[in-house]
Amino acid sequence: MSIHYKFKSAIDYDTITFDGLHISVADLKKAIVYQKKLGKATDFDLMITNAQTNEVYTDESALIAKNTSLIVARVPVAGATNKKFWDRGEPSLIGTSSASSSSSSKGVCT
């Protein structure tokens, strides 16, 4: 599945491909930063807006459905000395593997 996005100043849309029917806002932001090679530590955050409904996604855990078109804008991080760190790892995969490892260790113990 995929989501189409563009920065406010861009003309054409880019595509992020993912597994499943939804992607979280946090995972989407990480994927955009990685795809656009914006760096690991930045002094901005990304504001995600639905292109059709103009809904701004402020909750990092909100889910965005497949085939959605989005507008992305860079916004400054609150505080002059704060930086936003983007981890390239897939948090959903890391969370799943740790959950499965804990369940597999339960299976070994019983």
C-alpha positions as CSV (number, residue, x, y, z in Angstrom):
1,M,0.0,0.0,0.0
2,S,1.2,3.6,-0.4
3,I,0.6,7.2,0.6
4,H,1.3,10.1,-1.7
5,Y,2.8,13.3,-0.3
6,K,4.4,16.5,-1.4
7,F,6.1,19.4,0.4
8,K,4.1,22.7,0.2
9,S,6.6,24.2,-2.3
10,A,6.8,21.0,-4.5
11,I,4.9,20.5,-7.7
12,D,4.8,16.7,-7.9
13,Y,3.8,14.1,-5.3
14,D,6.2,11.4,-4.0
15,T,5.1,8.0,-2.7
16,I,5.8,6.1,0.5
17,T,5.1,2.4,0.3
18,F,4.3,0.4,3.4
19,D,2.7,-2.9,4.5
20,G,-0.9,-2.9,5.8
21,L,-3.9,-0.6,5.5
22,H,-2.6,2.3,7.7
23,I,0.6,3.9,8.8
24,S,1.2,6.0,11.9
25,V,2.1,9.7,11.6
26,A,5.4,9.0,13.5
27,D,6.4,6.2,11.0
28,L,5.4,8.3,8.1
29,K,7.6,11.2,9.3
30,K,10.5,8.9,9.7
31,A,10.0,7.5,6.2
32,I,9.8,11.0,4.7
33,V,13.0,12.1,6.4
34,Y,14.8,8.9,5.3
35,Q,13.5,9.1,1.7
36,K,14.4,12.8,1.3
37,K,17.7,12.4,3.2
38,L,17.1,15.3,5.5
39,G,19.5,14.0,8.2
40,K,19.3,12.3,11.6
41,A,19.2,15.3,13.8
42,T,17.2,18.4,12.6
43,D,16.0,21.6,14.1
44,F,12.5,21.2,12.5
45,D,9.5,18.9,12.7
46,L,7.2,17.9,9.9
47,M,3.6,19.0,9.9
48,I,1.3,16.5,8.0
49,T,-1.9,17.8,6.5
50,N,-4.5,15.8,4.5
51,A,-4.7,17.4,1.0
52,Q,-8.4,16.7,0.5
53,T,-9.8,17.6,4.0
54,N,-7.1,20.0,5.3
55,E,-7.0,18.0,8.5
56,V,-3.7,18.5,10.4
57,Y,-2.4,15.3,12.0
58,T,-1.0,16.4,15.4
59,D,-1.1,13.1,17.2
60,E,2.0,11.0,16.4
61,S,0.0,7.8,17.0
62,A,-2.8,8.7,14.6
63,L,-3.2,6.3,11.7
64,I,-3.4,7.5,8.1
65,A,-5.2,5.3,5.6
66,K,-3.7,3.9,2.4
67,N,-4.0,6.0,-0.8
68,T,-4.2,9.3,1.1
69,S,-2.7,12.4,-0.4
70,L,-0.8,14.6,2.1
71,I,0.9,18.0,2.2
72,V,4.1,18.1,4.3
73,A,5.5,21.3,5.8
74,R,8.6,21.9,7.8
75,V,8.0,23.7,11.1
76,P,10.6,24.7,13.7
77,V,11.0,22.6,16.8
78,A,9.9,24.4,20.0
79,G,13.0,25.9,21.8
80,A,16.1,27.2,20.1
81,T,18.4,24.5,21.3
82,N,16.2,21.5,20.8
83,K,16.7,19.1,18.0
84,K,14.5,16.4,16.7
85,F,16.3,13.0,16.3
86,W,14.9,10.7,13.5
87,D,15.7,7.1,14.1
88,R,15.8,5.1,10.8
89,G,14.7,1.9,12.5
90,E,11.2,0.7,12.1
91,P,9.6,1.1,15.5
92,S,6.7,-1.2,14.6
93,L,9.1,-4.0,13.7
94,I,11.2,-3.4,16.8
95,G,8.1,-3.5,19.0
96,T,6.8,-6.6,17.3
97,S,10.1,-8.5,17.6
98,S,10.5,-7.6,21.3
99,A,6.9,-8.7,22.0
100,S,7.5,-12.0,20.1
101,S,10.8,-12.6,21.9
102,S,9.1,-12.1,25.3
103,S,6.3,-14.5,24.3
104,S,8.8,-17.0,22.9
105,S,10.7,-16.8,26.2
106,K,7.5,-17.5,28.0
107,G,7.0,-20.6,25.9
108,V,10.5,-21.8,26.8
109,C,10.0,-21.3,30.5
110,T,6.7,-23.2,30.7
